[in-house]
């Protein structure tokens, strides 16, 4: 049984590597990554620091019409701003809130620090603006690719995690649902202005073109983005 399972896993990995990268998924995730680079300085990071990695692979699907392997593209990047991370590190040297939601939301001692951060003068509203743009840029890039309205893509089940992530960031900042919605609506305009820039769309499509099955380092992804943004 163990040997058969190992053979099955190896076969699945081989098949996953042979699967073409779904363009819509690649452009969606490239949108998130380009937004991280565009907003890096606003939250105190260098462009080379904000993306942890991009993973292109396949996820087994056991039921339904899509039975077999379903392509997936995910990226991981900085969650807290540099001042926020320094604040946490000074109080919890053993904490590791360097990337993603999990290190923060899994640590009950970190969440209450958000109120302390705001009281100390750290710009949580600016951080939420960046989180909003990063969350929106994936669905916005996807909407542009498939020529659909942003709201249609944003409100789809496929983008549920992006919308929930934005809501969670607002809650961490101490915002009410009404404040989150009002700020998010303002940030849509900022995101749309950036998405309309030719060099930004070029960076998104160039990164998507470079995605292959397996893992791309954050520094490699950031370098691709920065070069594409700089081309005149």
mmCIF file of the C-alpha atoms, coordinates in Angstrom:
data_MODEL
# 
_entry.id   MODEL 
# 
loop_
_atom_site.group_PDB 
_atom_site.id 
_atom_site.type_symbol 
_atom_site.label_atom_id 
_atom_site.label_alt_id 
_atom_site.label_comp_id 
_atom_site.label_asym_id 
_atom_site.label_entity_id 
_atom_site.label_seq_id 
_atom_site.pdbx_PDB_ins_code 
_atom_site.Cartn_x 
_atom_site.Cartn_y 
_atom_site.Cartn_z 
_atom_site.occupancy 
_atom_site.B_iso_or_equiv 
_atom_site.pdbx_formal_charge 
_atom_site.auth_seq_id 
_atom_site.auth_comp_id 
_atom_site.auth_asym_id 
_atom_site.auth_atom_id 
_atom_site.pdbx_PDB_model_num 
ATOM 1   C CA . UNK A 1 1   ? 0.000   0.000  0.000   1.00 0.00 ? 1   UNK A CA 1 
ATOM 2   C CA . UNK A 1 2   ? 2.798   2.422  0.941   1.00 0.00 ? 2   UNK A CA 1 
ATOM 3   C CA . UNK A 1 3   ? 4.708   1.591  -2.238  1.00 0.00 ? 3   UNK A CA 1 
ATOM 4   C CA . UNK A 1 4   ? 1.585   2.093  -4.354  1.00 0.00 ? 4   UNK A CA 1 
ATOM 5   C CA . UNK A 1 5   ? 0.874   5.436  -2.681  1.00 0.00 ? 5   UNK A CA 1 
ATOM 6   C CA . UNK A 1 6   ? 4.430   6.551  -3.331  1.00 0.00 ? 6   UNK A CA 1 
ATOM 7   C CA . UNK A 1 7   ? 4.134   5.578  -6.978  1.00 0.00 ? 7   UNK A CA 1 
ATOM 8   C CA . UNK A 1 8   ? 0.833   7.411  -7.180  1.00 0.00 ? 8   UNK A CA 1 
ATOM 9   C CA . UNK A 1 9   ? 2.316   10.564 -5.636  1.00 0.00 ? 9   UNK A CA 1 
ATOM 10  C CA . UNK A 1 10  ? 5.293   10.438 -8.013  1.00 0.00 ? 10  UNK A CA 1 
ATOM 11  C CA . UNK A 1 11  ? 2.931   9.989  -10.955 1.00 0.00 ? 11  UNK A CA 1 
ATOM 12  C CA . UNK A 1 12  ? 0.830   12.943 -9.797  1.00 0.00 ? 12  UNK A CA 1 
ATOM 13  C CA . UNK A 1 13  ? 3.941   15.124 -9.464  1.00 0.00 ? 13  UNK A CA 1 
ATOM 14  C CA . UNK A 1 14  ? 5.109   14.149 -12.934 1.00 0.00 ? 14  UNK A CA 1 
ATOM 15  C CA . UNK A 1 15  ? 1.667   14.900 -14.356 1.00 0.00 ? 15  UNK A CA 1 
ATOM 16  C CA . UNK A 1 16  ? 1.513   18.211 -12.492 1.00 0.00 ? 16  UNK A CA 1 
ATOM 17  C CA . UNK A 1 17  ? 4.836   19.291 -14.003 1.00 0.00 ? 17  UNK A CA 1 
ATOM 18  C CA . UNK A 1 18  ? 3.513   18.473 -17.455 1.00 0.00 ? 18  UNK A CA 1 
ATOM 19  C CA . UNK A 1 19  ? 0.326   20.500 -17.042 1.00 0.00 ? 19  UNK A CA 1 
ATOM 20  C CA . UNK A 1 20  ? 0.243   23.909 -18.749 1.00 0.00 ? 20  UNK A CA 1 
ATOM 21  C CA . UNK A 1 21  ? -0.027  26.898 -16.440 1.00 0.00 ? 21  UNK A CA 1 
ATOM 22  C CA . UNK A 1 22  ? -3.579  28.249 -16.599 1.00 0.00 ? 22  UNK A CA 1 
ATOM 23  C CA . UNK A 1 23  ? -3.252  31.785 -17.934 1.00 0.00 ? 23  UNK A CA 1 
ATOM 24  C CA . UNK A 1 24  ? -6.034  33.243 -15.814 1.00 0.00 ? 24  UNK A CA 1 
ATOM 25  C CA . UNK A 1 25  ? -4.519  31.885 -12.602 1.00 0.00 ? 25  UNK A CA 1 
ATOM 26  C CA . UNK A 1 26  ? -1.036  33.057 -13.535 1.00 0.00 ? 26  UNK A CA 1 
ATOM 27  C CA . UNK A 1 27  ? -2.193  36.592 -14.352 1.00 0.00 ? 27  UNK A CA 1 
ATOM 28  C CA . UNK A 1 28  ? -4.293  36.747 -11.173 1.00 0.00 ? 28  UNK A CA 1 
ATOM 29  C CA . UNK A 1 29  ? -1.356  35.791 -8.944  1.00 0.00 ? 29  UNK A CA 1 
ATOM 30  C CA . UNK A 1 30  ? 1.033   38.001 -10.917 1.00 0.00 ? 30  UNK A CA 1 
ATOM 31  C CA . UNK A 1 31  ? -1.325  40.879 -10.150 1.00 0.00 ? 31  UNK A CA 1 
ATOM 32  C CA . UNK A 1 32  ? -0.924  40.311 -6.419  1.00 0.00 ? 32  UNK A CA 1 
ATOM 33  C CA . UNK A 1 33  ? 2.852   40.119 -6.773  1.00 0.00 ? 33  UNK A CA 1 
ATOM 34  C CA . UNK A 1 34  ? 3.166   43.280 -8.870  1.00 0.00 ? 34  UNK A CA 1 
ATOM 35  C CA . UNK A 1 35  ? 1.022   45.129 -6.318  1.00 0.00 ? 35  UNK A CA 1 
ATOM 36  C CA . UNK A 1 36  ? 3.380   44.010 -3.558  1.00 0.00 ? 36  UNK A CA 1 
ATOM 37  C CA . UNK A 1 37  ? 6.325   45.479 -5.449  1.00 0.00 ? 37  UNK A CA 1 
ATOM 38  C CA . UNK A 1 38  ? 4.487   48.705 -6.311  1.00 0.00 ? 38  UNK A CA 1 
ATOM 39  C CA . UNK A 1 39  ? 3.531   49.276 -2.663  1.00 0.00 ? 39  UNK A CA 1 
ATOM 40  C CA . UNK A 1 40  ? 6.736   47.999 -1.039  1.00 0.00 ? 40  UNK A CA 1 
ATOM 41  C CA . UNK A 1 41  ? 8.183   51.392 -0.113  1.00 0.00 ? 41  UNK A CA 1 
ATOM 42  C CA . UNK A 1 42  ? 4.863   52.569 1.303   1.00 0.00 ? 42  UNK A CA 1 
ATOM 43  C CA . UNK A 1 43  ? 5.164   49.918 4.014   1.00 0.00 ? 43  UNK A CA 1 
ATOM 44  C CA . UNK A 1 44  ? 8.913   50.229 4.556   1.00 0.00 ? 44  UNK A CA 1 
ATOM 45  C CA . UNK A 1 45  ? 10.211  47.273 2.551   1.00 0.00 ? 45  UNK A CA 1 
ATOM 46  C CA . UNK A 1 46  ? 12.503  46.941 -0.439  1.00 0.00 ? 46  UNK A CA 1 
ATOM 47  C CA . UNK A 1 47  ? 10.957  45.505 -3.610  1.00 0.00 ? 47  UNK A CA 1 
ATOM 48  C CA . UNK A 1 48  ? 13.155  42.398 -3.308  1.00 0.00 ? 48  UNK A CA 1 
ATOM 49  C CA . UNK A 1 49  ? 11.768  41.640 0.170   1.00 0.00 ? 49  UNK A CA 1 
ATOM 50  C CA . UNK A 1 50  ? 8.010   41.639 -0.290  1.00 0.00 ? 50  UNK A CA 1 
ATOM 51  C CA . UNK A 1 51  ? 7.458   38.380 -2.189  1.00 0.00 ? 51  UNK A CA 1 
ATOM 52  C CA . UNK A 1 52  ? 8.382   35.142 -0.458  1.00 0.00 ? 52  UNK A CA 1 
ATOM 53  C CA . UNK A 1 53  ? 7.736   32.804 -3.383  1.00 0.00 ? 53  UNK A CA 1 
ATOM 54  C CA . UNK A 1 54  ? 5.313   31.777 -6.120  1.00 0.00 ? 54  UNK A CA 1 
ATOM 55  C CA . UNK A 1 55  ? 4.214   28.154 -6.320  1.00 0.00 ? 55  UNK A CA 1 
ATOM 56  C CA . UNK A 1 56  ? 2.769   26.657 -9.494  1.00 0.00 ? 56  UNK A CA 1 
ATOM 57  C CA . UNK A 1 57  ? 1.346   23.173 -9.196  1.00 0.00 ? 57  UNK A CA 1 
ATOM 58  C CA . UNK A 1 58  ? -1.754  21.029 -9.215  1.00 0.00 ? 58  UNK A CA 1 
ATOM 59  C CA . UNK A 1 59  ? -4.280  20.139 -6.547  1.00 0.00 ? 59  UNK A CA 1 
ATOM 60  C CA . UNK A 1 60  ? -6.018  16.742 -6.536  1.00 0.00 ? 60  UNK A CA 1 
ATOM 61  C CA . UNK A 1 61  ? -9.780  16.942 -7.037  1.00 0.00 ? 61  UNK A CA 1 
ATOM 62  C CA . UNK A 1 62  ? -11.645 13.806 -5.969  1.00 0.00 ? 62  UNK A CA 1 
ATOM 63  C CA . UNK A 1 63  ? -15.188 14.654 -6.965  1.00 0.00 ? 63  UNK A CA 1 
ATOM 64  C CA . UNK A 1 64  ? -17.219 16.331 -9.682  1.00 0.00 ? 64  UNK A CA 1 
ATOM 65  C CA . UNK A 1 65  ? -16.599 17.005 -13.329 1.00 0.00 ? 65  UNK A CA 1 
ATOM 66  C CA . UNK A 1 66  ? -13.054 18.238 -12.604 1.00 0.00 ? 66  UNK A CA 1 
ATOM 67  C CA . UNK A 1 67  ? -11.982 14.911 -11.078 1.00 0.00 ? 67  UNK A CA 1 
ATOM 68  C CA . UNK A 1 68  ? -8.224  14.517 -11.370 1.00 0.00 ? 68  UNK A CA 1 
ATOM 69  C CA . UNK A 1 69  ? -5.740  17.376 -10.985 1.00 0.00 ? 69  UNK A CA 1 
ATOM 70  C CA . UNK A 1 70  ? -6.661  21.040 -10.938 1.00 0.00 ? 70  UNK A CA 1 
ATOM 71  C CA . UNK A 1 71  ? -3.998  23.633 -11.700 1.00 0.00 ? 71  UNK A CA 1 
ATOM 72  C CA . UNK A 1 72  ? -3.256  26.177 -8.989  1.00 0.00 ? 72  UNK A CA 1 
ATOM 73  C CA . UNK A 1 73  ? -0.952  29.153 -8.588  1.00 0.00 ? 73  UNK A CA 1 
ATOM 74  C CA . UNK A 1 74  ? -0.278  30.692 -5.182  1.00 0.00 ? 74  UNK A CA 1 
ATOM 75  C CA . UNK A 1 75  ? 2.085   33.354 -3.905  1.00 0.00 ? 75  UNK A CA 1 
ATOM 76  C CA . UNK A 1 76  ? 3.274   34.204 -0.436  1.00 0.00 ? 76  UNK A CA 1 
ATOM 77  C CA . UNK A 1 77  ? 4.480   37.617 0.649   1.00 0.00 ? 77  UNK A CA 1 
ATOM 78  C CA . UNK A 1 78  ? 5.016   40.066 3.466   1.00 0.00 ? 78  UNK A CA 1 
ATOM 79  C CA . UNK A 1 79  ? 1.954   40.731 5.574   1.00 0.00 ? 79  UNK A CA 1 
ATOM 80  C CA . UNK A 1 80  ? 3.018   43.359 8.104   1.00 0.00 ? 80  UNK A CA 1 
ATOM 81  C CA . UNK A 1 81  ? 4.699   46.643 7.282   1.00 0.00 ? 81  UNK A CA 1 
ATOM 82  C CA . UNK A 1 82  ? 8.316   47.059 8.395   1.00 0.00 ? 82  UNK A CA 1 
ATOM 83  C CA . UNK A 1 83  ? 7.372   49.301 11.368  1.00 0.00 ? 83  UNK A CA 1 
ATOM 84  C CA . UNK A 1 84  ? 4.678   46.798 12.391  1.00 0.00 ? 84  UNK A CA 1 
ATOM 85  C CA . UNK A 1 85  ? 7.036   43.854 12.152  1.00 0.00 ? 85  UNK A CA 1 
ATOM 86  C CA . UNK A 1 86  ? 9.713   45.721 14.132  1.00 0.00 ? 86  UNK A CA 1 
ATOM 87  C CA . UNK A 1 87  ? 7.083   46.503 16.775  1.00 0.00 ? 87  UNK A CA 1 
ATOM 88  C CA . UNK A 1 88  ? 6.169   42.823 17.092  1.00 0.00 ? 88  UNK A CA 1 
ATOM 89  C CA . UNK A 1 89  ? 9.809   41.691 17.071  1.00 0.00 ? 89  UNK A CA 1 
ATOM 90  C CA . UNK A 1 90  ? 10.681  44.098 19.905  1.00 0.00 ? 90  UNK A CA 1 
ATOM 91  C CA . UNK A 1 91  ? 7.970   42.582 22.109  1.00 0.00 ? 91  UNK A CA 1 
ATOM 92  C CA . UNK A 1 92  ? 8.096   38.992 20.893  1.00 0.00 ? 92  UNK A CA 1 
ATOM 93  C CA . UNK A 1 93  ? 11.635  38.151 19.732  1.00 0.00 ? 93  UNK A CA 1 
ATOM 94  C CA . UNK A 1 94  ? 10.596  34.539 19.130  1.00 0.00 ? 94  UNK A CA 1 
ATOM 95  C CA . UNK A 1 95  ? 7.629   35.456 16.906  1.00 0.00 ? 95  UNK A CA 1 
ATOM 96  C CA . UNK A 1 96  ? 7.899   34.929 13.156  1.00 0.00 ? 96  UNK A CA 1 
ATOM 97  C CA . UNK A 1 97  ? 5.358   37.262 11.522  1.00 0.00 ? 97  UNK A CA 1 
ATOM 98  C CA . UNK A 1 98  ? 7.501   37.699 8.419   1.00 0.00 ? 98  UNK A CA 1 
ATOM 99  C CA . UNK A 1 99  ? 4.945   36.588 5.822   1.00 0.00 ? 99  UNK A CA 1 
ATOM 100 C CA . UNK A 1 100 ? 1.312   35.708 5.371   1.00 0.00 ? 100 UNK A CA 1 
ATOM 101 C CA . UNK A 1 101 ? -1.649  35.796 7.713   1.00 0.00 ? 101 UNK A CA 1 
ATOM 102 C CA . UNK A 1 102 ? -0.972  32.547 9.540   1.00 0.00 ? 102 UNK A CA 1 
ATOM 103 C CA . UNK A 1 103 ? 1.991   33.668 11.697  1.00 0.00 ? 103 UNK A CA 1 
ATOM 104 C CA . UNK A 1 104 ? -0.135  36.571 12.940  1.00 0.00 ? 104 UNK A CA 1 
ATOM 105 C CA . UNK A 1 105 ? -3.556  34.974 13.271  1.00 0.00 ? 105 UNK A CA 1 
ATOM 106 C CA . UNK A 1 106 ? -2.142  31.808 14.876  1.00 0.00 ? 106 UNK A CA 1 
ATOM 107 C CA . UNK A 1 107 ? -0.442  33.822 17.614  1.00 0.00 ? 107 UNK A CA 1 
ATOM 108 C CA . UNK A 1 108 ? -2.947  35.145 20.187  1.00 0.00 ? 108 UNK A CA 1 
ATOM 109 C CA . UNK A 1 109 ? -0.360  37.560 21.576  1.00 0.00 ? 109 UNK A CA 1 
ATOM 110 C CA . UNK A 1 110 ? 0.151   39.420 18.298  1.00 0.00 ? 110 UNK A CA 1 
ATOM 111 C CA . UNK A 1 111 ? -3.435  40.373 17.448  1.00 0.00 ? 111 UNK A CA 1 
ATOM 112 C CA . UNK A 1 112 ? -3.888  42.693 20.480  1.00 0.00 ? 112 UNK A CA 1 
ATOM 113 C CA . UNK A 1 113 ? -0.693  44.485 19.449  1.00 0.00 ? 113 UNK A CA 1 
ATOM 114 C CA . UNK A 1 114 ? -2.525  46.114 16.539  1.00 0.00 ? 114 UNK A CA 1 
ATOM 115 C CA . UNK A 1 115 ? -4.292  48.507 18.915  1.00 0.00 ? 115 UNK A CA 1 
ATOM 116 C CA . UNK A 1 116 ? -0.941  49.236 20.578  1.00 0.00 ? 116 UNK A CA 1 
ATOM 117 C CA . UNK A 1 117 ? 0.626   49.889 17.176  1.00 0.00 ? 117 UNK A CA 1 
ATOM 118 C CA . UNK A 1 118 ? -2.052  52.453 16.337  1.00 0.00 ? 118 UNK A CA 1 
ATOM 119 C CA . UNK A 1 119 ? -1.657  54.099 19.752  1.00 0.00 ? 119 UNK A CA 1 
ATOM 120 C CA . UNK A 1 120 ? 2.099   54.325 19.214  1.00 0.00 ? 120 UNK A CA 1 
ATOM 121 C CA . UNK A 1 121 ? 1.621   56.191 15.923  1.00 0.00 ? 121 UNK A CA 1 
ATOM 122 C CA . UNK A 1 122 ? 2.200   53.395 13.408  1.00 0.00 ? 122 UNK A CA 1 
ATOM 123 C CA . UNK A 1 123 ? 0.207   54.060 10.229  1.00 0.00 ? 123 UNK A CA 1 
ATOM 124 C CA . UNK A 1 124 ? -2.337  51.239 10.202  1.00 0.00 ? 124 UNK A CA 1 
ATOM 125 C CA . UNK A 1 125 ? -4.607  53.091 7.782   1.00 0.00 ? 125 UNK A CA 1 
ATOM 126 C CA . UNK A 1 126 ? -1.785  53.264 5.243   1.00 0.00 ? 126 UNK A CA 1 
ATOM 127 C CA . UNK A 1 127 ? -1.066  49.585 5.835   1.00 0.00 ? 127 UNK A CA 1 
ATOM 128 C CA . UNK A 1 128 ? -4.718  48.730 5.201   1.00 0.00 ? 128 UNK A CA 1 
ATOM 129 C CA . UNK A 1 129 ? -4.609  50.748 1.976   1.00 0.00 ? 129 UNK A CA 1 
ATOM 130 C CA . UNK A 1 130 ? -1.662  48.653 0.793   1.00 0.00 ? 130 UNK A CA 1 
ATOM 131 C CA . UNK A 1 131 ? -3.352  45.414 1.857   1.00 0.00 ? 131 UNK A CA 1 
ATOM 132 C CA . UNK A 1 132 ? -6.432  46.496 -0.108  1.00 0.00 ? 132 UNK A CA 1 
ATOM 133 C CA . UNK A 1 133 ? -4.473  47.218 -3.270  1.00 0.00 ? 133 UNK A CA 1 
ATOM 134 C CA . UNK A 1 134 ? -2.573  43.925 -3.029  1.00 0.00 ? 134 UNK A CA 1 
ATOM 135 C CA . UNK A 1 135 ? -5.835  42.016 -2.493  1.00 0.00 ? 135 UNK A CA 1 
ATOM 136 C CA . UNK A 1 136 ? -7.620  43.779 -5.363  1.00 0.00 ? 136 UNK A CA 1 
ATOM 137 C CA . UNK A 1 137 ? -4.824  43.663 -7.912  1.00 0.00 ? 137 UNK A CA 1 
ATOM 138 C CA . UNK A 1 138 ? -5.128  39.908 -8.509  1.00 0.00 ? 138 UNK A CA 1 
ATOM 139 C CA . UNK A 1 139 ? -8.851  39.964 -9.332  1.00 0.00 ? 139 UNK A CA 1 
ATOM 140 C CA . UNK A 1 140 ? -8.379  43.246 -11.204 1.00 0.00 ? 140 UNK A CA 1 
ATOM 141 C CA . UNK A 1 141 ? -5.668  41.739 -13.421 1.00 0.00 ? 141 UNK A CA 1 
ATOM 142 C CA . UNK A 1 142 ? -7.851  38.694 -14.017 1.00 0.00 ? 142 UNK A CA 1 
ATOM 143 C CA . UNK A 1 143 ? -10.815 40.923 -14.921 1.00 0.00 ? 143 UNK A CA 1 
ATOM 144 C CA . UNK A 1 144 ? -8.695  42.831 -17.418 1.00 0.00 ? 144 UNK A CA 1 
ATOM 145 C CA . UNK A 1 145 ? -7.439  39.622 -19.010 1.00 0.00 ? 145 UNK A CA 1 
ATOM 146 C CA . UNK A 1 146 ? -10.880 38.074 -19.474 1.00 0.00 ? 146 UNK A CA 1 
ATOM 147 C CA . UNK A 1 147 ? -12.530 41.426 -20.209 1.00 0.00 ? 147 UNK A CA 1 
ATOM 148 C CA . UNK A 1 148 ? -15.056 41.374 -17.402 1.00 0.00 ? 148 UNK A CA 1 
ATOM 149 C CA . UNK A 1 149 ? -15.998 44.082 -14.870 1.00 0.00 ? 149 UNK A CA 1 
ATOM 150 C CA . UNK A 1 150 ? -13.811 44.078 -11.761 1.00 0.00 ? 150 UNK A CA 1 
ATOM 151 C CA . UNK A 1 151 ? -16.806 43.791 -9.410  1.00 0.00 ? 151 UNK A CA 1 
ATOM 152 C CA . UNK A 1 152 ? -17.984 40.647 -11.189 1.00 0.00 ? 152 UNK A CA 1 
ATOM 153 C CA . UNK A 1 153 ? -14.636 38.946 -10.673 1.00 0.00 ? 153 UNK A CA 1 
ATOM 154 C CA . UNK A 1 154 ? -14.110 40.358 -7.162  1.00 0.00 ? 154 UNK A CA 1 
ATOM 155 C CA . UNK A 1 155 ? -17.487 39.039 -5.987  1.00 0.00 ? 155 UNK A CA 1 
ATOM 156 C CA . UNK A 1 156 ? -17.000 35.583 -7.508  1.00 0.00 ? 156 UNK A CA 1 
ATOM 157 C CA . UNK A 1 157 ? -16.356 32.491 -5.391  1.00 0.00 ? 157 UNK A CA 1 
ATOM 158 C CA . UNK A 1 158 ? -12.885 32.223 -6.916  1.00 0.00 ? 158 UNK A CA 1 
ATOM 159 C CA . UNK A 1 159 ? -11.873 35.517 -5.267  1.00 0.00 ? 159 UNK A CA 1 
ATOM 160 C CA . UNK A 1 160 ? -13.536 34.848 -1.920  1.00 0.00 ? 160 UNK A CA 1 
ATOM 161 C CA . UNK A 1 161 ? -10.207 34.480 -0.119  1.00 0.00 ? 161 UNK A CA 1 
ATOM 162 C CA . UNK A 1 162 ? -9.030  37.861 -1.445  1.00 0.00 ? 162 UNK A CA 1 
ATOM 163 C CA . UNK A 1 163 ? -12.165 39.589 -0.163  1.00 0.00 ? 163 UNK A CA 1 
ATOM 164 C CA . UNK A 1 164 ? -12.008 37.811 3.193   1.00 0.00 ? 164 UNK A CA 1 
ATOM 165 C CA . UNK A 1 165 ? -8.342  38.708 3.545   1.00 0.00 ? 165 UNK A CA 1 
ATOM 166 C CA . UNK A 1 166 ? -9.127  42.365 3.029   1.00 0.00 ? 166 UNK A CA 1 
ATOM 167 C CA . UNK A 1 167 ? -11.894 42.172 5.634   1.00 0.00 ? 167 UNK A CA 1 
ATOM 168 C CA . UNK A 1 168 ? -9.610  40.457 8.150   1.00 0.00 ? 168 UNK A CA 1 
ATOM 169 C CA . UNK A 1 169 ? -6.958  43.148 7.675   1.00 0.00 ? 169 UNK A CA 1 
ATOM 170 C CA . UNK A 1 170 ? -9.536  45.832 8.389   1.00 0.00 ? 170 UNK A CA 1 
ATOM 171 C CA . UNK A 1 171 ? -10.745 44.046 11.515  1.00 0.00 ? 171 UNK A CA 1 
ATOM 172 C CA . UNK A 1 172 ? -7.157  43.785 12.762  1.00 0.00 ? 172 UNK A CA 1 
ATOM 173 C CA . UNK A 1 173 ? -6.879  47.558 12.314  1.00 0.00 ? 173 UNK A CA 1 
ATOM 174 C CA . UNK A 1 174 ? -9.947  48.062 14.511  1.00 0.00 ? 174 UNK A CA 1 
ATOM 175 C CA . UNK A 1 175 ? -12.145 49.240 11.654  1.00 0.00 ? 175 UNK A CA 1 
ATOM 176 C CA . UNK A 1 176 ? -15.908 48.731 11.491  1.00 0.00 ? 176 UNK A CA 1 
ATOM 177 C CA . UNK A 1 177 ? -17.441 46.971 8.471   1.00 0.00 ? 177 UNK A CA 1 
ATOM 178 C CA . UNK A 1 178 ? -18.665 50.360 7.244   1.00 0.00 ? 178 UNK A CA 1 
ATOM 179 C CA . UNK A 1 179 ? -15.177 51.862 7.527   1.00 0.00 ? 179 UNK A CA 1 
ATOM 180 C CA . UNK A 1 180 ? -13.657 48.878 5.749   1.00 0.00 ? 180 UNK A CA 1 
ATOM 181 C CA . UNK A 1 181 ? -16.147 49.186 2.881   1.00 0.00 ? 181 UNK A CA 1 
ATOM 182 C CA . UNK A 1 182 ? -15.639 52.959 2.544   1.00 0.00 ? 182 UNK A CA 1 
ATOM 183 C CA . UNK A 1 183 ? -11.843 52.661 2.543   1.00 0.00 ? 183 UNK A CA 1 
ATOM 184 C CA . UNK A 1 184 ? -11.932 49.711 0.131   1.00 0.00 ? 184 UNK A CA 1 
ATOM 185 C CA . UNK A 1 185 ? -14.081 51.697 -2.307  1.00 0.00 ? 185 UNK A CA 1 
ATOM 186 C CA . UNK A 1 186 ? -11.536 54.525 -2.268  1.00 0.00 ? 186 UNK A CA 1 
ATOM 187 C CA . UNK A 1 187 ? -8.700  52.060 -2.791  1.00 0.00 ? 187 UNK A CA 1 
ATOM 188 C CA . UNK A 1 188 ? -10.384 50.547 -5.847  1.00 0.00 ? 188 UNK A CA 1 
ATOM 189 C CA . UNK A 1 189 ? -9.799  53.850 -7.635  1.00 0.00 ? 189 UNK A CA 1 
ATOM 190 C CA . UNK A 1 190 ? -6.109  53.841 -6.671  1.00 0.00 ? 190 UNK A CA 1 
ATOM 191 C CA . UNK A 1 191 ? -5.751  50.261 -7.890  1.00 0.00 ? 191 UNK A CA 1 
ATOM 192 C CA . UNK A 1 192 ? -7.530  51.038 -11.163 1.00 0.00 ? 192 UNK A CA 1 
ATOM 193 C CA . UNK A 1 193 ? -5.247  54.014 -11.831 1.00 0.00 ? 193 UNK A CA 1 
ATOM 194 C CA . UNK A 1 194 ? -2.191  51.798 -11.402 1.00 0.00 ? 194 UNK A CA 1 
ATOM 195 C CA . UNK A 1 195 ? -3.656  48.970 -13.465 1.00 0.00 ? 195 UNK A CA 1 
ATOM 196 C CA . UNK A 1 196 ? -4.189  51.426 -16.339 1.00 0.00 ? 196 UNK A CA 1 
ATOM 197 C CA . UNK A 1 197 ? -0.446  52.118 -16.567 1.00 0.00 ? 197 UNK A CA 1 
ATOM 198 C CA . UNK A 1 198 ? 1.056   50.216 -19.549 1.00 0.00 ? 198 UNK A CA 1 
ATOM 199 C CA . UNK A 1 199 ? 4.222   49.308 -17.647 1.00 0.00 ? 199 UNK A CA 1 
ATOM 200 C CA . UNK A 1 200 ? 2.184   47.766 -14.824 1.00 0.00 ? 200 UNK A CA 1 
ATOM 201 C CA . UNK A 1 201 ? 0.228   45.529 -17.180 1.00 0.00 ? 201 UNK A CA 1 
ATOM 202 C CA . UNK A 1 202 ? 3.496   44.614 -18.908 1.00 0.00 ? 202 UNK A CA 1 
ATOM 203 C CA . UNK A 1 203 ? 4.971   43.608 -15.536 1.00 0.00 ? 203 UNK A CA 1 
ATOM 204 C CA . UNK A 1 204 ? 1.945   41.433 -14.759 1.00 0.00 ? 204 UNK A CA 1 
ATOM 205 C CA . UNK A 1 205 ? 1.956   39.622 -18.088 1.00 0.00 ? 205 UNK A CA 1 
ATOM 206 C CA . UNK A 1 206 ? 5.741   39.234 -18.109 1.00 0.00 ? 206 UNK A CA 1 
ATOM 207 C CA . UNK A 1 207 ? 5.708   37.616 -14.676 1.00 0.00 ? 207 UNK A CA 1 
ATOM 208 C CA . UNK A 1 208 ? 2.815   35.377 -15.709 1.00 0.00 ? 208 UNK A CA 1 
ATOM 209 C CA . UNK A 1 209 ? 4.746   34.358 -18.841 1.00 0.00 ? 209 UNK A CA 1 
ATOM 210 C CA . UNK A 1 210 ? 7.695   33.305 -16.676 1.00 0.00 ? 210 UNK A CA 1 
ATOM 211 C CA . UNK A 1 211 ? 5.677   31.061 -14.360 1.00 0.00 ? 211 UNK A CA 1 
ATOM 212 C CA . UNK A 1 212 ? 6.459   27.380 -14.724 1.00 0.00 ? 212 UNK A CA 1 
ATOM 213 C CA . UNK A 1 213 ? 5.446   24.362 -12.606 1.00 0.00 ? 213 UNK A CA 1 
ATOM 214 C CA . UNK A 1 214 ? 7.415   24.442 -9.377  1.00 0.00 ? 214 UNK A CA 1 
ATOM 215 C CA . UNK A 1 215 ? 8.561   27.247 -7.097  1.00 0.00 ? 215 UNK A CA 1 
ATOM 216 C CA . UNK A 1 216 ? 9.886   30.661 -8.121  1.00 0.00 ? 216 UNK A CA 1 
ATOM 217 C CA . UNK A 1 217 ? 11.764  32.600 -5.464  1.00 0.00 ? 217 UNK A CA 1 
ATOM 218 C CA . UNK A 1 218 ? 10.452  35.981 -4.396  1.00 0.00 ? 218 UNK A CA 1 
ATOM 219 C CA . UNK A 1 219 ? 13.674  37.703 -5.408  1.00 0.00 ? 219 UNK A CA 1 
ATOM 220 C CA . UNK A 1 220 ? 13.466  36.254 -8.906  1.00 0.00 ? 220 UNK A CA 1 
ATOM 221 C CA . UNK A 1 221 ? 9.836   37.329 -9.214  1.00 0.00 ? 221 UNK A CA 1 
ATOM 222 C CA . UNK A 1 222 ? 10.625  40.829 -7.929  1.00 0.00 ? 222 UNK A CA 1 
ATOM 223 C CA . UNK A 1 223 ? 13.531  41.161 -10.373 1.00 0.00 ? 223 UNK A CA 1 
ATOM 224 C CA . UNK A 1 224 ? 11.248  40.238 -13.299 1.00 0.00 ? 224 UNK A CA 1 
ATOM 225 C CA . UNK A 1 225 ? 8.695   42.803 -12.145 1.00 0.00 ? 225 UNK A CA 1 
ATOM 226 C CA . UNK A 1 226 ? 11.201  45.610 -11.595 1.00 0.00 ? 226 UNK A CA 1 
ATOM 227 C CA . UNK A 1 227 ? 12.788  45.067 -15.027 1.00 0.00 ? 227 UNK A CA 1 
ATOM 228 C CA . UNK A 1 228 ? 9.401   45.083 -16.737 1.00 0.00 ? 228 UNK A CA 1 
ATOM 229 C CA . UNK A 1 229 ? 8.349   48.256 -14.917 1.00 0.00 ? 229 UNK A CA 1 
ATOM 230 C CA . UNK A 1 230 ? 11.551  50.015 -15.934 1.00 0.00 ? 230 UNK A CA 1 
ATOM 231 C CA . UNK A 1 231 ? 11.286  49.333 -19.683 1.00 0.00 ? 231 UNK A CA 1 
ATOM 232 C CA . UNK A 1 232 ? 10.400  52.551 -21.480 1.00 0.00 ? 232 UNK A CA 1 
# 
